[in-house]
Amino acid sequence: MANSSLSTRLEGLIREAGLRPGDRLPAERVLAARLGVSRASLREALHGLAQSGRVQARPGSGHYLQAPQLDEIVAPLAGLMRQNPSYWRDVMEIRRVLEAQAAELAAMRATEADKARLAAQIERLEEIHEAGSAHEDAQGDAALHLLIAEASHNLVLLHMMRGLFELLAASISHSLEKLYTRPQTFRMLARQHRALVGAITAGQPEQARRAALLHLDFVAATLRRVEDDEARMLRLSPSLQPASDPA
């Protein structure tokens, strides 16, 4: 119990210091002095935070703050999404906020290596589509968006987006895959992806933000049409069944 209390106090100290994921924690002697505990007790608390994934111990270098694990972000929402997949709309609204910012930051921060990975993924998406697998199409699309998040060089943003993609994959993977079975939809998605990556590689933050919003609004509108079409077919299905012979 005492160790749990110390871990809580240590996390509070980390928050007060304004540390971000990837930042190095102060030296053990400094932390122990601030908390008024022995270094042995502090090491136990640090070990507990390392076990939970909150900090990472690097031999010879110290302890570093880590971003929240995906399970911490996704777990509270996964059950809700399974019970009512229509919450994908909420997820898309959050994607709109996060991905517009990710695109803008990527346009400002992307390295040459980031740009090369984005360009390669654009080409790979077309190769995947030619293979005719809607599932692989959806996976490749998600990979492109996560590469953009990586190019933003904001670790928290990247982890949050990974969590959102996991939620979508778990709840409406069937609908996502249907986007790629419509030739006109794929062509539009491909043009939007190229415009988005083009703005990022050209270092145009505002254009990248607009391209991301245009793309996500199109995806959301298309998903709504897919959902409406499936609901309509479900309503019609009883009337399409042959009438049973009277007993």
ROLO-921292 format. One line per 5 residues: number of its first residue (from 1); their letters; for each residue x negated, y negated, z negated of N, C-alpha, C. Coordinates in pm, 1 decimal. Layout:
ROLO-921292
NUM	A	X Y Z X Y Z X Y Z | ...
***
This chain:
ROLO-921292
1	MANSS	-82.8 120.3 0.0 0.0 0.0 0.0 -86.3 -125.4 0.0 | -194.5 -119.6 -83.5 -284.0 -234.1 -91.3 -350.7 -259.2 43.1 | -389.0 -149.0 110.6 -453.7 -162.3 240.5 -357.7 -219.7 343.6 | -229.3 -178.3 337.1 -128.1 -231.5 427.9 -110.1 -380.8 405.4 | -109.3 -421.1 278.8 -95.4 -562.7 246.0 -213.9 -642.2 298.4
6	LSTRL	-333.7 -585.5 285.9 -453.2 -654.1 334.6 -449.9 -665.7 486.9 | -402.0 -561.2 554.9 -390.7 -566.3 700.9 -296.2 -677.8 743.5 | -185.3 -693.2 669.6 -89.3 -799.4 699.4 -152.9 -936.1 680.6 | -228.8 -951.9 572.1 -297.1 -1078.8 545.8 -401.4 -1107.3 653.4 | -470.8 -1001.6 696.9 -572.3 -1018.2 800.6 -508.4 -1062.1 931.9
11	EGLIR	-394.5 -1001.4 967.1 -324.8 -1042.5 1089.3 -280.4 -1187.9 1079.5 | -235.3 -1228.2 960.8 -196.3 -1367.2 940.9 -313.6 -1461.5 960.3 | -430.1 -1421.3 910.8 -550.9 -1502.4 926.2 -589.3 -1515.0 1073.5 | -573.2 -1405.9 1147.5 -603.9 -1407.3 1291.2 -510.9 -1503.7 1364.1 | -382.1 -1501.0 1328.9 -286.1 -1592.5 1392.7 -319.9 -1737.4 1360.9
16	EAGLR	-354.2 -1763.4 1233.8 -386.5 -1900.5 1192.9 -509.0 -1953.2 1266.3 | -601.7 -1862.9 1297.6 -724.3 -1903.9 1367.3 -699.1 -1932.5 1515.0 | -579.5 -1896.9 1563.0 -546.3 -1922.2 1703.2 -622.7 -1835.8 1801.2 | -664.2 -1717.0 1755.7 -739.3 -1627.4 1843.8 -648.4 -1569.6 1951.3 | -705.0 -1549.5 2069.6 -630.9 -1492.3 2181.6 -690.3 -1356.7 2216.6
21	PGDRL	-612.9 -1272.1 2283.9 -667.9 -1142.2 2325.4 -800.1 -1159.1 2399.2 | -897.1 -1078.7 2359.3 -1030.3 -1088.5 2417.4 -1126.7 -1168.1 2332.7 | -1073.7 -1249.0 2237.7 -1160.2 -1327.8 2149.3 -1223.6 -1239.5 2042.6 | -1344.9 -1275.7 2003.3 -1415.9 -1202.4 1898.3 -1371.3 -1253.1 1761.8 | -1343.7 -1160.6 1671.0 -1307.6 -1197.9 1534.8 -1430.6 -1252.0 1462.0
26	PAERV	-1410.4 -1338.3 1362.5 -1524.4 -1384.3 1282.2 -1598.1 -1265.9 1219.9 | -1721.5 -1288.7 1178.5 -1802.6 -1182.7 1118.3 -1734.7 -1127.2 993.3 | -1764.6 -1001.5 960.5 -1702.4 -936.0 844.7 -1721.3 -1016.5 717.0 | -1842.7 -1069.9 696.0 -1867.9 -1143.4 571.4 -1779.6 -1267.6 563.1 | -1754.1 -1330.7 678.8 -1668.6 -1450.1 681.0 -1524.3 -1412.0 650.2
31	LAARL	-1474.6 -1306.0 714.5 -1337.1 -1261.2 690.2 -1318.5 -1217.5 545.9 | -1415.5 -1141.4 493.0 -1405.6 -1093.6 354.7 -1400.8 -1210.4 258.2 | -1482.0 -1312.5 283.8 -1483.9 -1429.3 195.3 -1351.5 -1504.6 201.5 | -1296.2 -1519.8 320.8 -1169.6 -1593.4 334.8 -1053.9 -1519.3 268.5 | -1059.2 -1387.0 273.7 -951.0 -1307.1 215.1 -975.6 -1274.9 69.0
36	GVSRA	-1097.4 -1299.6 21.4 -1130.1 -1271.3 -118.2 -1133.4 -1123.3 -150.2 | -1186.0 -1043.3 -57.2 -1192.5 -898.4 -78.0 -1334.4 -850.3 -48.6 | -1360.9 -726.2 -85.2 -1491.4 -667.8 -55.7 -1499.8 -633.4 92.4 | -1621.1 -620.7 142.6 -1637.9 -584.7 283.4 -1590.2 -441.8 308.7 | -1600.1 -356.3 207.0 -1550.9 -218.9 222.5 -1399.6 -218.8 244.8
41	SLREA	-1327.4 -300.5 165.1 -1181.5 -309.9 181.1 -1146.7 -370.5 316.7 | -1224.8 -470.3 356.7 -1199.9 -533.9 485.9 -1216.8 -433.4 599.3 | -1320.4 -350.0 589.9 -1344.3 -251.2 695.9 -1227.5 -153.5 707.1 | -1167.4 -117.1 593.7 -1050.5 -28.6 597.6 -935.6 -95.8 672.3 | -915.6 -224.6 643.4 -807.8 -297.6 710.2 -835.5 -310.3 860.3
46	LHGLA	-960.3 -338.5 896.0 -996.7 -348.2 1037.4 -978.2 -214.7 1108.6 | -1011.2 -106.3 1037.3 -992.9 26.6 1095.5 -844.9 52.1 1124.5 | -758.6 9.9 1031.1 -614.6 26.5 1051.7 -564.8 -51.7 1171.9 | -615.1 -175.2 1188.9 -573.9 -255.5 1304.4 -627.6 -196.0 1434.7 | -745.9 -135.7 1427.6 -801.3 -70.5 1546.5 -717.8 51.4 1584.5
51	QSGRV	-672.2 125.8 1482.7 -589.6 243.9 1508.4 -456.9 205.9 1573.2 | -404.2 90.7 1535.4 -275.8 46.3 1590.9 -292.2 -25.8 1724.2 | -418.4 -46.5 1766.3 -442.4 -110.3 1894.9 -447.5 -261.0 1891.5 | -443.8 -320.0 1772.7 -444.5 -466.4 1763.5 -584.0 -525.0 1780.4 | -686.3 -450.8 1736.3 -823.7 -495.8 1756.4 -905.7 -381.7 1815.0
56	QARPG	-1015.3 -416.9 1876.0 -1106.1 -317.1 1932.9 -1243.3 -336.0 1870.6 | -1299.0 -227.1 1818.8 -1433.4 -231.1 1760.8 -1535.6 -200.7 1869.4 | -1632.3 -289.0 1886.4 -1738.5 -268.2 1984.4 -1870.8 -258.0 1909.3 | -1930.1 -140.0 1906.4 -2054.3 -119.0 1831.4 -2161.4 -222.0 1867.6 | -2216.1 -282.6 1764.1 -2321.9 -380.2 1784.7 -2273.5 -516.9 1826.3
61	SGHYL	-2142.6 -532.3 1844.6 -2089.0 -660.0 1891.6 -1983.9 -717.9 1798.0 | -1906.8 -632.3 1731.7 -1803.9 -680.4 1640.2 -1665.1 -632.4 1678.1 | -1564.2 -702.5 1628.8 -1424.7 -667.8 1656.1 -1361.7 -774.7 1744.9 | -1279.0 -729.0 1839.7 -1215.5 -819.7 1935.2 -1064.0 -799.5 1933.3 | -992.6 -910.7 1944.5 -846.6 -904.8 1944.2 -797.1 -848.3 2076.2
66	QAPQL	-699.5 -758.3 2067.8 -640.2 -699.9 2187.4 -497.2 -750.4 2205.0 | -451.1 -747.7 2327.6 -311.5 -783.0 2355.2 -221.0 -674.5 2299.5 | -94.5 -707.7 2267.4 -0.9 -605.2 2220.3 7.6 -490.6 2319.0 | 16.8 -369.0 2268.2 29.2 -252.7 2354.6 164.8 -252.7 2424.0 | 170.8 -189.3 2540.1 294.8 -187.0 2617.4 411.6 -132.2 2537.9
71	DEIVA	385.3 -28.7 2456.6 493.9 32.0 2380.4 560.0 -69.6 2288.3 | 480.6 -162.4 2234.3 536.6 -261.4 2143.4 630.5 -355.8 2216.5 | 604.2 -378.8 2343.3 688.0 -469.3 2421.8 809.9 -397.2 2477.8 | 787.3 -276.7 2528.0 891.0 -205.2 2601.9 985.2 -126.2 2512.9 | 931.9 -62.9 2408.3 1011.3 30.8 2328.5 1144.9 -25.9 2280.8
76	PLAGL	1150.1 -149.0 2226.1 1279.4 -199.8 2178.1 1382.9 -217.5 2288.7 | 1337.1 -230.5 2413.0 1429.0 -256.3 2523.9 1461.5 -132.4 2606.1 | 1375.2 -31.1 2598.4 1392.6 86.1 2684.0 1525.8 155.7 2659.1 | 1561.8 173.0 2531.7 1688.2 237.6 2498.9 1806.5 158.7 2550.7 | 1799.3 27.2 2537.3 1906.3 -59.7 2586.1 1922.3 -46.8 2736.9
81	MRQNP	1810.9 -41.3 2808.0 1816.1 -29.7 2953.5 1872.2 104.9 2997.0 | 1840.1 209.9 2921.2 1892.8 342.5 2956.6 2044.1 347.2 2938.3 | 2094.4 281.0 2834.4 2238.2 280.7 2807.6 2313.6 196.3 2909.5 | 2252.8 88.4 2951.9 2320.5 -1.6 3045.3 2219.9 -56.3 3146.7 | 2200.7 14.8 3257.9 2101.7 -27.4 3357.4 2126.6 -166.2 3415.1
86	SYWRD	2247.7 -221.7 3395.9 2276.1 -353.2 3452.8 2191.0 -463.2 3389.9 | 2121.0 -430.3 3281.8 2031.8 -528.6 3220.2 1911.7 -559.5 3309.1 | 1901.3 -491.7 3424.9 1792.7 -525.3 3517.6 1798.4 -672.6 3554.7 | 1918.2 -730.9 3552.1 1930.5 -873.6 3584.3 1852.1 -959.0 3485.3 | 1859.2 -920.9 3357.6 1784.2 -993.9 3255.1 1634.2 -982.0 3279.7
91	VMEIR	1592.6 -860.2 3317.2 1450.4 -838.1 3344.4 1406.0 -923.2 3463.3 | 1488.1 -930.6 3566.7 1452.1 -1009.5 3684.2 1443.8 -1158.2 3651.4 | 1528.9 -1205.5 3560.7 1520.7 -1346.0 3520.8 1387.8 -1376.0 3452.9 | 1342.3 -1282.4 3368.0 1213.7 -1301.5 3301.4 1099.8 -1288.9 3402.0 | 1113.0 -1195.5 3496.0 1011.1 -1184.5 3601.6 998.2 -1316.8 3676.1
96	RVLEA	1110.6 -1382.1 3700.2 1108.7 -1508.7 3773.8 1021.1 -1611.0 3701.7 | 1035.2 -1616.8 3569.5 955.5 -1711.0 3490.0 807.9 -1671.8 3491.8 | 780.4 -1545.1 3461.6 642.2 -1499.9 3446.4 566.2 -1497.6 3578.9 | 631.4 -1448.4 3684.3 558.5 -1430.4 3809.1 535.0 -1561.2 3883.1 | 623.1 -1657.3 3864.6 596.4 -1788.8 3923.1 471.5 -1848.6 3859.1
101	QAAEL	461.3 -1833.6 3726.3 343.3 -1883.8 3656.0 218.8 -1804.3 3694.0 | 234.2 -1671.6 3707.0 120.2 -1587.5 3744.6 66.8 -1627.5 3882.0 | 157.0 -1652.1 3976.1 114.8 -1690.9 4111.0 42.6 -1825.2 4109.4 | 96.1 -1918.6 4031.9 33.4 -2050.9 4023.2 -107.0 -2041.2 3962.9 | -118.1 -1966.1 3853.3 -249.0 -1949.5 3789.3 -346.5 -1874.8 3880.2
106	AAMRA	-295.6 -1773.4 3950.4 -381.9 -1696.9 4040.9 -437.9 -1786.3 4151.2 | -355.9 -1877.9 4201.1 -403.3 -1969.6 4305.1 -515.1 -2059.4 4253.7 | -514.3 -2085.7 4123.7 -617.5 -2170.9 4064.9 -740.2 -2092.9 4018.4 | -719.9 -1963.7 3982.6 -826.5 -1890.6 3914.9 -880.7 -1769.0 3989.2 | -815.8 -1725.8 4093.4 -856.0 -1601.2 4159.9 -1000.6 -1608.6 4208.8
111	TEADK	-1075.0 -1503.6 4180.1 -1211.6 -1492.1 4229.7 -1208.4 -1434.8 4371.1 | -1323.6 -1434.1 4436.0 -1330.3 -1374.4 4569.2 -1295.3 -1225.8 4563.4 | -1335.6 -1159.8 4454.4 -1302.2 -1017.6 4438.8 -1151.5 -999.2 4423.8 | -1086.0 -1088.9 4347.8 -939.8 -1083.5 4333.0 -872.4 -1098.1 4469.6 | -919.0 -1196.0 4545.9 -858.8 -1222.4 4677.1 -875.9 -1103.1 4771.0
116	ARLAA	-991.5 -1039.8 4762.8 -1015.7 -923.0 4848.0 -922.0 -808.6 4811.3 | -898.6 -789.2 4681.2 -806.8 -682.6 4637.5 -664.1 -711.0 4683.0 | -622.3 -837.0 4675.4 -487.4 -873.3 4719.4 -471.3 -849.1 4869.9 | -569.8 -891.2 4947.3 -562.6 -871.4 5092.6 -558.9 -722.9 5127.6 | -637.9 -643.8 5056.1 -640.9 -499.3 5082.3 -507.7 -434.5 5048.3
121	QIERL	-443.0 -481.6 4940.4 -314.7 -423.2 4901.3 -205.0 -458.6 5000.6 | -211.0 -578.2 5058.3 -114.9 -616.1 5162.4 -123.6 -517.8 5279.5 | -244.6 -487.0 5321.9 -262.3 -392.0 5431.8 -215.9 -252.6 5391.0 | -245.4 -216.7 5267.0 -206.6 -83.9 5218.4 -54.8 -69.1 5215.6 | 17.1 -175.1 5181.8 163.5 -168.9 5177.6 220.3 -129.8 5314.1
126	EEIHE	162.6 -184.0 5419.9 212.5 -150.6 5553.8 179.8 -5.6 5589.1 | 61.8 40.6 5547.0 25.1 180.8 5570.9 118.9 275.0 5495.7 | 150.0 238.9 5370.8 240.2 321.1 5289.8 377.2 329.4 5356.3 | 426.8 214.7 5404.4 560.4 212.6 5463.5 567.0 300.5 5588.0 | 460.3 301.5 5665.4 457.7 384.8 5785.7 466.1 533.3 5751.3
131	AGSAH	421.4 569.6 5629.1 427.3 709.9 5586.2 569.5 752.4 5552.3 | 659.8 654.1 5532.3 801.4 685.7 5514.3 844.6 727.4 5375.7 | 770.2 689.2 5271.4 808.8 723.6 5134.4 855.6 598.6 5061.2 | 986.7 590.3 5034.6 1041.0 474.4 4964.2 983.9 464.4 4823.1 | 960.2 579.4 4759.9 903.7 579.3 4624.8 764.5 516.4 4625.5
136	EDAQG	682.3 555.9 4722.9 547.1 500.1 4732.4 552.4 352.0 4768.5 | 651.1 313.4 4849.3 670.1 171.6 4881.1 690.3 90.3 4753.5 | 780.8 137.8 4668.1 811.9 66.4 4544.4 690.6 59.6 4452.8 | 614.8 169.7 4445.2 494.8 171.6 4361.9 389.6 73.9 4415.6 | 374.7 70.1 4546.9 277.0 -20.8 4606.4 314.4 -166.2 4587.3
141	DAALH	444.2 -195.4 4594.9 494.1 -330.5 4571.1 460.3 -373.9 4429.0 | 489.1 -287.9 4331.4 458.5 -319.6 4191.5 309.1 -342.3 4173.0 | 227.9 -260.6 4239.5 82.4 -274.9 4227.4 36.1 -411.3 4277.6 | 97.4 -460.9 4385.5 60.9 -592.8 4437.3 90.9 -701.3 4334.9 | 208.8 -695.7 4275.6 246.3 -798.5 4178.3 156.6 -793.7 4054.7
146	LLIAE	115.1 -674.7 4015.3 25.3 -664.1 3900.3 -115.0 -713.3 3935.4 | -156.3 -697.7 4060.2 -284.4 -754.5 4102.9 -280.5 -907.2 4096.9 | -165.4 -964.6 4130.0 -150.4 -1110.2 4118.1 -161.8 -1151.3 3971.6 | -99.0 -1073.9 3883.0 -109.5 -1103.2 3739.8 -254.2 -1092.5 3693.0 | -325.8 -992.3 3742.2 -467.4 -979.1 3706.7 -546.5 -1100.4 3755.0
151	ASHNL	-512.4 -1150.0 3873.2 -583.3 -1265.3 3929.2 -553.1 -1393.8 3852.8 | -447.0 -1392.8 3771.2 -417.5 -1510.0 3687.7 -516.0 -1522.0 3572.5 | -582.5 -1411.6 3540.4 -680.5 -1405.5 3430.5 -617.6 -1447.6 3297.5 | -492.3 -1406.2 3279.7 -422.3 -1425.3 3152.5 -380.0 -1287.1 3105.6 | -449.6 -1235.0 3005.0 -429.6 -1096.8 2962.5 -289.5 -1072.9 2906.6
156	VLLHM	-236.6 -1168.9 2831.4 -102.7 -1153.3 2773.6 1.6 -1146.2 2884.7 | -11.2 -1232.7 2982.5 81.1 -1233.3 3096.4 77.2 -1099.3 3169.4 | -41.8 -1046.6 3189.8 -56.2 -918.1 3258.4 13.4 -806.6 3181.9 | -6.2 -800.0 3050.3 55.7 -694.5 2970.4 207.8 -707.0 2971.1 | 259.0 -828.6 2963.9 403.9 -847.3 2965.7 462.6 -802.0 3098.6
161	MRGLF	394.9 -833.9 3207.7 446.1 -793.3 3338.3 441.9 -642.6 3355.7 | 338.9 -578.0 3303.8 334.7 -432.0 3309.8 454.2 -372.4 3236.2 | 486.4 -430.2 3121.3 601.0 -381.6 3045.6 731.3 -397.7 3121.6 | 747.8 -511.1 3189.0 870.2 -535.1 3265.3 882.4 -438.4 3382.6 | 771.5 -410.1 3449.3 776.9 -315.4 3561.1 810.4 -175.6 3511.6
166	ELLAA	762.5 -139.7 3392.0 798.2 -9.1 3336.0 948.1 -1.8 3309.0 | 1004.9 -111.3 3258.5 1148.7 -113.4 3232.0 1228.2 -96.9 3361.3 | 1188.9 -169.1 3464.9 1260.2 -158.7 3592.3 1247.4 -18.9 3651.0 | 1127.5 36.8 3644.1 1106.0 170.6 3699.6 1189.9 274.3 3627.0 | 1207.5 255.4 3495.9 1282.8 352.3 3416.5 1432.9 340.3 3437.4
171	SISHS	1479.9 222.9 3477.9 1624.5 200.8 3480.0 1685.6 197.6 3619.9 | 1616.7 138.5 3716.5 1678.1 123.9 3849.4 1580.8 164.6 3959.6 | 1500.1 266.8 3934.6 1403.1 309.0 4036.5 1474.0 346.0 4166.8 | 1592.7 408.1 4155.3 1668.1 447.6 4274.9 1702.6 325.1 4359.0 | 1749.7 218.5 4293.3 1786.6 97.2 4366.4 1663.7 28.9 4425.6
176	LEKLY	1553.3 27.1 4349.4 1431.0 -33.9 4400.5 1383.9 35.9 4527.5 | 1392.2 167.9 4526.1 1348.0 243.8 4643.3 1438.2 217.1 4763.6 | 1566.5 190.1 4736.8 1659.4 165.0 4847.7 1624.1 37.5 4924.7 | 1551.8 -54.1 4859.8 1511.6 -176.3 4929.2 1430.3 -144.0 5054.2 | 1357.1 -33.7 5047.5 1262.9 -2.1 5154.7 1321.8 88.4 5262.0
181	TRPQT	1445.7 131.3 5243.0 1509.9 214.8 5344.3 1582.2 129.4 5448.3 | 1586.6 -1.8 5424.7 1650.9 -93.7 5518.3 1542.0 -168.2 5595.4 | 1527.3 -142.1 5724.9 1417.5 -202.8 5802.5 1411.9 -354.7 5791.7 | 1528.4 -420.1 5798.4 1528.1 -565.6 5794.4 1482.1 -617.0 5658.2 | 1514.4 -541.8 5553.2 1471.5 -581.7 5419.3 1321.0 -567.6 5405.5
186	FRMLA	1265.8 -457.1 5454.9 1120.7 -438.8 5445.0 1046.9 -548.9 5520.4 | 1095.4 -583.9 5639.0 1027.5 -688.1 5716.8 1026.3 -820.3 5641.0 | 1138.0 -851.6 5575.5 1144.1 -975.1 5498.4 1049.0 -969.2 5378.7 | 1047.4 -855.1 5308.9 956.8 -839.7 5195.2 811.4 -854.0 5238.8 | 778.3 -794.1 5353.1 640.4 -801.4 5402.6 600.6 -945.2 5432.6
191	RQHRA	690.9 -1021.9 5496.1 660.5 -1162.9 5525.8 642.7 -1242.2 5396.9 | 729.4 -1215.4 5298.9 720.2 -1287.9 5172.7 591.6 -1254.8 5097.9 | 552.8 -1127.7 5099.4 427.9 -1088.0 5033.3 308.6 -1158.2 5097.8 | 307.5 -1163.5 5230.3 195.7 -1228.0 5299.8 191.3 -1377.7 5268.9 | 307.3 -1441.4 5263.1 311.0 -1584.5 5231.2 260.8 -1609.6 5089.1
196	LVGAI	300.9 -1523.3 4997.2 260.0 -1537.5 4857.6 109.2 -1520.9 4842.8 | 56.4 -1413.3 4899.1 -87.8 -1388.5 4889.6 -165.6 -1495.5 4966.7 | -110.3 -1540.8 5078.6 -176.8 -1645.8 5155.5 -192.4 -1774.0 5076.1 | -88.0 -1812.1 5001.7 -94.8 -1933.5 4919.8 -196.3 -1917.7 4806.9 | -202.7 -1797.5 4749.5 -298.6 -1772.9 4641.1 -441.3 -1780.4 4693.1
201	TAGQP	-468.0 -1712.2 4803.4 -604.7 -1709.4 4856.2 -647.9 -1845.8 4910.3 | -550.1 -1928.9 4950.3 -582.0 -2063.7 4998.0 -597.8 -2162.2 4883.0 | -572.0 -2116.9 4761.2 -585.2 -2204.9 4645.4 -478.3 -2311.9 4639.9 | -354.2 -2273.5 4672.0 -242.3 -2368.8 4673.4 -141.4 -2331.5 4564.1 | -159.6 -2381.5 4442.2 -76.5 -2339.8 4327.9 72.9 -2363.4 4346.6
206	EQARR	110.8 -2481.5 4394.8 253.8 -2511.8 4406.5 319.2 -2426.1 4514.3 | 249.4 -2406.7 4625.5 303.2 -2320.6 4730.8 314.7 -2176.4 4682.6 | 218.7 -2132.8 4602.8 223.1 -1996.4 4549.1 342.2 -1979.3 4456.0 | 367.4 -2078.5 4372.2 483.4 -2073.3 4281.7 612.1 -2064.6 4362.3 | 625.7 -2149.2 4463.6 748.3 -2149.1 4544.7 765.4 -2016.6 4617.8
211	AALLH	655.3 -1962.6 4668.7 662.5 -1834.8 4740.4 706.1 -1722.3 4647.2 | 657.5 -1725.2 4523.0 696.0 -1622.6 4425.4 844.8 -1632.3 4393.3 | 894.8 -1753.6 4374.3 1036.2 -1772.1 4341.3 1125.8 -1730.8 4457.7 | 1087.4 -1768.5 4578.2 1164.9 -1730.0 4696.9 1172.2 -1578.1 4707.8 | 1059.9 -1512.7 4686.5 1053.7 -1366.6 4696.1 1141.4 -1300.9 4590.3
216	LDFVA	1129.6 -1344.0 4465.6 1204.8 -1280.7 4357.0 1354.3 -1305.5 4370.1 | 1392.6 -1422.9 4417.7 1535.1 -1450.0 4439.4 1590.8 -1358.1 4548.1 | 1511.5 -1333.8 4651.1 1553.7 -1242.7 4757.8 1568.9 -1100.7 4704.2 | 1471.8 -1055.0 4624.3 1478.3 -920.1 4567.4 1602.3 -905.3 4479.7 | 1627.9 -1003.8 4393.5 1743.7 -996.1 4303.8 1874.0 -992.7 4383.3
221	ATLRR	1884.5 -1076.6 4485.6 2006.3 -1079.8 4567.1 2026.2 -947.1 4640.1 | 1917.5 -888.3 4689.4 1927.8 -760.8 4760.4 1965.4 -648.1 4665.6 | 1908.8 -648.6 4545.4 1945.3 -547.2 4445.9 2093.0 -556.6 4408.7 | 2144.1 -679.4 4401.2 2287.4 -695.6 4371.8 2371.9 -635.8 4483.8 | 2329.1 -655.8 4608.9 2404.0 -597.9 4721.1 2398.8 -445.8 4717.2
226	VEDDE	2282.4 -390.5 4684.4 2270.1 -244.7 4672.4 2364.8 -193.4 4565.0 | 2367.2 -261.6 4451.1 2454.0 -221.2 4340.8 2600.8 -231.3 4380.9 | 2637.8 -339.7 4448.3 2776.8 -357.8 4491.8 2817.1 -250.1 4592.5 | 2727.1 -218.0 4684.8 2756.7 -114.6 4784.7 2779.8 20.6 4718.3 | 2695.6 53.5 4619.8 2710.3 182.2 4551.7 2839.2 186.7 4470.6
231	ARMLR	2875.4 74.4 4407.1 2999.7 69.6 4330.2 3120.5 84.8 4422.8 | 3112.6 24.5 4539.6 3222.7 33.7 4636.4 3239.3 178.0 4684.8 | 3128.2 243.2 4714.2 3134.5 382.4 4759.1 3189.8 472.9 4649.5 | 3155.8 441.1 4525.3 3205.9 521.5 4413.7 3356.8 507.5 4400.9 | 3406.5 385.2 4421.8 3551.2 363.2 4414.0 3623.7 433.7 4527.8
236	LSPSL	3560.4 438.0 4644.2 3624.0 498.1 4761.0 3615.3 649.9 4762.5 | 3518.9 705.7 4691.5 3492.5 849.7 4702.1 3614.3 937.0 4673.2 | 3699.4 906.8 4574.3 3816.4 994.8 4553.8 3909.0 998.3 4674.8 | 3923.9 882.5 4741.5 4015.7 878.0 4856.0 3958.3 948.4 4978.4 | 3825.6 971.5 4976.6 3763.1 1039.5 5089.7 3764.3 1190.6 5075.3
241	QPASD	3801.4 1239.2 4955.6 3805.8 1383.3 4933.4 3931.3 1441.6 4998.5 | 3921.5 1560.0 5059.9 4042.2 1620.7 5119.3 4143.5 1655.1 5010.8 | 4269.2 1636.0 5043.2 4374.5 1666.1 4945.3 4379.1 1815.7 4919.8 | 4397.7 1852.7 4795.0 4403.8 1995.7 4760.7 4541.9 2050.6 4796.1 | 4545.8 2178.1 4831.6 4673.6 2241.3 4865.4 4760.2 2251.1 4740.9
246	PA	4889.8 2228.4 4757.8 4978.7 2242.0 4641.0 4980.0 2385.6 4591.6 | 4992.4 2401.4 4463.3 4993.0 2536.3 4403.4 5119.3 2609.2 4443.8
***
